[in-house]
Amino acid sequence: MIAAFQWDLARQAERLDWMLAQLPRYADWGYRELYLHLEDAVELPSLPGVARRGAYSRRQFSRLVDGAARVGIGVVPIVNLLGHTQYLIKAPGLRDLNELRAPDGTPLATGQVCPVHPRILEVADALVRDVAPFCTAGKVHVGLDESFSLGRNPLSAAEIAEIGLAGHFARYVGRLNAVALSHGLRLGIWADMLALLPAAVPQLPPAIIAYDWYYYPFGKRPRIELRNFAGYDLAPLLRARGIEYWGCPMNGAFRHEPLPVFGERLANIRDWWRRCSAVGAAGLLVTSWEPGRLAIETATLVDAAAASLWLRPGAADTAIMLADGLERVFRTRRPRALAGRLIGADKHAFCGYARWQINGRWDLFAGREPLEPYEADRRFFSRLRTRRMPAALVHSIAFRSYLAERDIFVRKAARDVFRLRRLLRRGAAGKAAAKLMAMGLEAAAFERAWAAAAGPRGPCGASRATPACTGPTTLSSGWIHGGWPGGGPGLCGRPDGPRPFSGRRRCAANGSCGSGCTTLRRRSRRWSWSSAGRTAPGTNWTRAT
Amino acid sequence: MEQRRPDGAWHELDSRHLNEFRARGARPRAAIRREFTVPVDSHGAALRIAMRGVGQVAVSRVEVTDGLQTRRDRSWARRIVLGSRAPRRGLPALDWARNAGVLRIAFAA
C-alpha cells in the first residue's frame, strides 16, 4: 500500500525552502507520493487570469517537484474541475463556465463549473496540460468533491433529464478521463460524490482512482455526514468496476483550530489504515486542509506519527504513535510524557463553530453558560505552558492559552455589563463606579497578560535572533488567521507579494517572525476594543440554548 | 436569529453553523448543547429562529434580557425541533436561502 501525504497550498502557501527541507524527512518516514491541492496557487500559462498574484512560479514549482523526485516521492497535483472551482470562475473570461445563472441567464459571480458547458473540456485540457509536467506520479487528481450545485444550469438539467444525475456525473468523469489519458495520466477523483450517487459507479471509466475520505474515527466503514453519519462501503462497488480505491484521513486543522486534536486525528488515520488493509486499498492518503490557523509543524507531527502504522506494524495506541512522531520530527527526548499531555489537550480543544464564533464577534457571548469549562481550559494550558517542548508547540500552546484567557474575559465582561446595569438601577452609583473601574482594570490586565506573553519580541515569545524563531517560522500567519475571520491565504515565493496575511512568506524573507507578530498585536488590540465597545449599556440580548 | 424589519422583511442578525468537528458530534444523535446569544434592538423586537441546511436541531430556553428584566418565550422549557431528517439517498439540496424550519418567538405577557 502506498503512503501519501498532502499540502493544501491553495489555502496556505508555504515557503519553498521549508517544503524542500521536509521532503527527505517524509521519504524517510515511508511516504511515496505528495498531493498538492493547488487551485490558483501556481502559474497556469494556458489560463491567463487564473493564477493569483504571488502564485508559485513554474520554476519554483519545478524545484519542488524535482526535490520530491530526488528522494523518491512522486507528485500528484490536485486541480479541481467541478466543486471548489471558484478559482476558475473568478476570471472574467471563464465566468460563463458557471453552473449557476441569474434569472436572465447571465452567470453568477460565484458557483462551480458546469460539466456540459461547451468550453469546459477545453479549459480542463489547458489546466491538465499546464500541470502535466508536475505529475511525476503519473496521475492527475481533479477533485470533483462537494459538487452540490449539479443540475442548476439549463444545459445540465437537460442532460440530467435524459440520463439521470448519476449518469450526468459519470459522463463528466468519462470526459475528464479522456483528457487525462490524452496527456498520459491516470485520473483521480474524491469519492464523496460516489457515496452520494452510487449509481454512477458502474458508469465510470475503469482504471481511474477513487479517493474515499472521512475525517473522524470510525469502525469498519466510513460515514457520510450529509446522511447524518450513516455508514457506507464503496470498496466492493469500485473493485467490481476495476477502479482503484484509496482511503483518506486528515492530519490537522478543521478550519480555525489552533492545534490539531491529536488523539482524534491519529485515531482517524489508524482507522483508515485498518480499513485500507482490510479491503486491499492501493494507498492511504493523509490529507491536509486549511492549515493556515496553526503551526504547520503540528500537522507534520501528525504525518510523522501516522508513519508508525507502517514503520512499526501493530502500532495502534495514539499516544505511542504521537510519541514516535515527536521523536521523528523534533528529536524529543522522553516523548511519551509530552505525547500524553498533547493527547490530554484534546479535552480542551478550541473546536467547532460554536467556539470559533468569538473570533468574529465578541458581543455574541452574553449568556449564562457556566464558565467552569473555560476556566478548566485556562488552567490546563497555563500548566502546559510551563513544560519543556519544541518551539512550534511552545508557540501553539501560548496562543491556545491566549484563546482560553479570551474566552473567559469576553464572557465575564458581558456579564459584568448586566451587573453594572443592575447596580445603576438600584441607585448604587458608588458601587457601579467601582465596578466599572474593576472592569477597566480587568480589561487592561487581559491586554497586559497577552502583551507579556508576547513580549517585545512578538507573541511567539521567541527572539528574532533565536533559532526558535528562524526555523520554518510558519506560526506568525497562523496566529493572525486564528485571531479573526477573513484572513486570506498567505502567498508564497515572491518578496513583493501581498502583505497583510503573508506572514509565512515574510518570515522567510526576514528570517524572523517579527513582522507577523507585530501585525497581530496591533490588530488584536484594535479589535478587542472595538468589540468590547459593542457590549456597552443599552444593548439587549436574546439567548437560546 | 432573524428580526423583522418595519417593511415586514426578515433580517438576519447573526447565524452559526452547527458543525462541531469532533468525534462526539460525528454520530447520528449527538447530545451536545450550545448557548447562542445575539444582540437585539429592543425587548419588543419581532424575532424568529430559522434553521437552514440538512438535519435537525432542537432549540429551547429562548429569552430576551437586558440584565434588568428577562422575557421568556412561551415555549421556554420545551425542546422545539427544527429542520427535517437528513435524506437517506440522492444528492442533498443545500439551499442556504431557504429556511428548513422556523421558530417564531412569542414572549409570554
HADDOCK unambig.tbl for C-alpha pairs under 7 A between the chains (distance, minus, plus):
assign (segid A and resid 148 and name CA) (segid B and resid 94 and name CA) 6.93 0.50 0.50
assign (segid A and resid 196 and name CA) (segid B and resid 89 and name CA) 6.84 0.50 0.50
assign (segid A and resid 196 and name CA) (segid B and resid 90 and name CA) 5.86 0.50 0.50
assign (segid A and resid 196 and name CA) (segid B and resid 91 and name CA) 5.88 0.50 0.50
assign (segid A and resid 197 and name CA) (segid B and resid 90 and name CA) 6.15 0.50 0.50
assign (segid A and resid 197 and name CA) (segid B and resid 91 and name CA) 6.96 0.50 0.50
assign (segid A and resid 216 and name CA) (segid B and resid 23 and name CA) 5.69 0.50 0.50
assign (segid A and resid 217 and name CA) (segid B and resid 23 and name CA) 6.56 0.50 0.50
assign (segid A and resid 226 and name CA) (segid B and resid 54 and name CA) 6.93 0.50 0.50
assign (segid A and resid 226 and name CA) (segid B and resid 86 and name CA) 6.63 0.50 0.50
assign (segid A and resid 227 and name CA) (segid B and resid 86 and name CA) 5.34 0.50 0.50
assign (segid A and resid 227 and name CA) (segid B and resid 87 and name CA) 5.88 0.50 0.50
assign (segid A and resid 227 and name CA) (segid B and resid 88 and name CA) 5.78 0.50 0.50
assign (segid A and resid 228 and name CA) (segid B and resid 28 and name CA) 5.19 0.50 0.50
assign (segid A and resid 228 and name CA) (segid B and resid 86 and name CA) 5.83 0.50 0.50
assign (segid A and resid 229 and name CA) (segid B and resid 26 and name CA) 6.51 0.50 0.50
assign (segid A and resid 229 and name CA) (segid B and resid 27 and name CA) 5.58 0.50 0.50
assign (segid A and resid 229 and name CA) (segid B and resid 28 and name CA) 5.62 0.50 0.50
assign (segid A and resid 254 and name CA) (segid B and resid 21 and name CA) 6.74 0.50 0.50
assign (segid A and resid 264 and name CA) (segid B and resid 23 and name CA) 6.94 0.50 0.50
assign (segid A and resid 351 and name CA) (segid B and resid 20 and name CA) 6.65 0.50 0.50
assign (segid A and resid 351 and name CA) (segid B and resid 21 and name CA) 6.60 0.50 0.50
assign (segid A and resid 352 and name CA) (segid B and resid 19 and name CA) 5.85 0.50 0.50
assign (segid A and resid 352 and name CA) (segid B and resid 20 and name CA) 4.07 0.50 0.50
assign (segid A and resid 352 and name CA) (segid B and resid 21 and name CA) 5.48 0.50 0.50
assign (segid A and resid 353 and name CA) (segid B and resid 16 and name CA) 6.66 0.50 0.50
assign (segid A and resid 353 and name CA) (segid B and resid 17 and name CA) 5.98 0.50 0.50
assign (segid A and resid 353 and name CA) (segid B and resid 18 and name CA) 6.33 0.50 0.50
assign (segid A and resid 353 and name CA) (segid B and resid 19 and name CA) 6.25 0.50 0.50
assign (segid A and resid 353 and name CA) (segid B and resid 20 and name CA) 6.50 0.50 0.50
assign (segid A and resid 354 and name CA) (segid B and resid 34 and name CA) 6.99 0.50 0.50
assign (segid A and resid 364 and name CA) (segid B and resid 37 and name CA) 5.09 0.50 0.50
assign (segid A and resid 364 and name CA) (segid B and resid 38 and name CA) 5.18 0.50 0.50
assign (segid A and resid 364 and name CA) (segid B and resid 39 and name CA) 6.91 0.50 0.50
assign (segid A and resid 365 and name CA) (segid B and resid 37 and name CA) 5.99 0.50 0.50
assign (segid A and resid 366 and name CA) (segid B and resid 37 and name CA) 6.32 0.50 0.50
assign (segid A and resid 367 and name CA) (segid B and resid 37 and name CA) 6.13 0.50 0.50
assign (segid A and resid 369 and name CA) (segid B and resid 35 and name CA) 6.79 0.50 0.50
assign (segid A and resid 418 and name CA) (segid B and resid 66 and name CA) 6.81 0.50 0.50
assign (segid A and resid 418 and name CA) (segid B and resid 67 and name CA) 4.43 0.50 0.50
assign (segid A and resid 421 and name CA) (segid B and resid 67 and name CA) 6.75 0.50 0.50
assign (segid A and resid 421 and name CA) (segid B and resid 68 and name CA) 6.86 0.50 0.50
assign (segid A and resid 422 and name CA) (segid B and resid 67 and name CA) 6.92 0.50 0.50
assign (segid A and resid 422 and name CA) (segid B and resid 68 and name CA) 5.98 0.50 0.50
assign (segid A and resid 539 and name CA) (segid B and resid 39 and name CA) 6.36 0.50 0.50
assign (segid A and resid 539 and name CA) (segid B and resid 66 and name CA) 6.79 0.50 0.50
assign (segid A and resid 540 and name CA) (segid B and resid 39 and name CA) 5.35 0.50 0.50
assign (segid A and resid 540 and name CA) (segid B and resid 40 and name CA) 5.39 0.50 0.50
assign (segid A and resid 540 and name CA) (segid B and resid 41 and name CA) 6.44 0.50 0.50
assign (segid A and resid 540 and name CA) (segid B and resid 42 and name CA) 6.29 0.50 0.50
assign (segid A and resid 540 and name CA) (segid B and resid 65 and name CA) 6.00 0.50 0.50
assign (segid A and resid 540 and name CA) (segid B and resid 66 and name CA) 4.59 0.50 0.50
assign (segid A and resid 541 and name CA) (segid B and resid 37 and name CA) 6.42 0.50 0.50
assign (segid A and resid 541 and name CA) (segid B and resid 38 and name CA) 5.47 0.50 0.50
assign (segid A and resid 541 and name CA) (segid B and resid 39 and name CA) 4.30 0.50 0.50
assign (segid A and resid 541 and name CA) (segid B and resid 40 and name CA) 5.59 0.50 0.50
assign (segid A and resid 541 and name CA) (segid B and resid 64 and name CA) 5.53 0.50 0.50
assign (segid A and resid 541 and name CA) (segid B and resid 65 and name CA) 5.44 0.50 0.50
assign (segid A and resid 541 and name CA) (segid B and resid 66 and name CA) 6.10 0.50 0.50
assign (segid A and resid 542 and name CA) (segid B and resid 37 and name CA) 5.38 0.50 0.50
assign (segid A and resid 542 and name CA) (segid B and resid 38 and name CA) 5.35 0.50 0.50
assign (segid A and resid 542 and name CA) (segid B and resid 39 and name CA) 6.31 0.50 0.50
assign (segid A and resid 542 and name CA) (segid B and resid 40 and name CA) 6.81 0.50 0.50
assign (segid A and resid 542 and name CA) (segid B and resid 63 and name CA) 5.54 0.50 0.50
assign (segid A and resid 542 and name CA) (segid B and resid 64 and name CA) 4.16 0.50 0.50
assign (segid A and resid 542 and name CA) (segid B and resid 65 and name CA) 6.33 0.50 0.50
assign (segid A and resid 543 and name CA) (segid B and resid 36 and name CA) 5.68 0.50 0.50
assign (segid A and resid 543 and name CA) (segid B and resid 37 and name CA) 4.27 0.50 0.50
assign (segid A and resid 543 and name CA) (segid B and resid 38 and name CA) 6.64 0.50 0.50
assign (segid A and resid 543 and name CA) (segid B and resid 62 and name CA) 5.53 0.50 0.50
assign (segid A and resid 543 and name CA) (segid B and resid 63 and name CA) 5.44 0.50 0.50
assign (segid A and resid 543 and name CA) (segid B and resid 64 and name CA) 6.31 0.50 0.50
assign (segid A and resid 544 and name CA) (segid B and resid 35 and name CA) 5.72 0.50 0.50
assign (segid A and resid 544 and name CA) (segid B and resid 36 and name CA) 5.26 0.50 0.50
assign (segid A and resid 544 and name CA) (segid B and resid 37 and name CA) 6.36 0.50 0.50
assign (segid A and resid 544 and name CA) (segid B and resid 59 and name CA) 6.84 0.50 0.50
assign (segid A and resid 544 and name CA) (segid B and resid 60 and name CA) 6.16 0.50 0.50
assign (segid A and resid 544 and name CA) (segid B and resid 61 and name CA) 5.47 0.50 0.50
assign (segid A and resid 544 and name CA) (segid B and resid 62 and name CA) 4.43 0.50 0.50
assign (segid A and resid 544 and name CA) (segid B and resid 63 and name CA) 6.74 0.50 0.50
assign (segid A and resid 545 and name CA) (segid B and resid 33 and name CA) 6.58 0.50 0.50
assign (segid A and resid 545 and name CA) (segid B and resid 34 and name CA) 5.54 0.50 0.50
assign (segid A and resid 545 and name CA) (segid B and resid 35 and name CA) 4.16 0.50 0.50
assign (segid A and resid 545 and name CA) (segid B and resid 36 and name CA) 6.10 0.50 0.50
assign (segid A and resid 545 and name CA) (segid B and resid 59 and name CA) 6.40 0.50 0.50
assign (segid A and resid 545 and name CA) (segid B and resid 60 and name CA) 5.72 0.50 0.50
assign (segid A and resid 545 and name CA) (segid B and resid 61 and name CA) 5.95 0.50 0.50
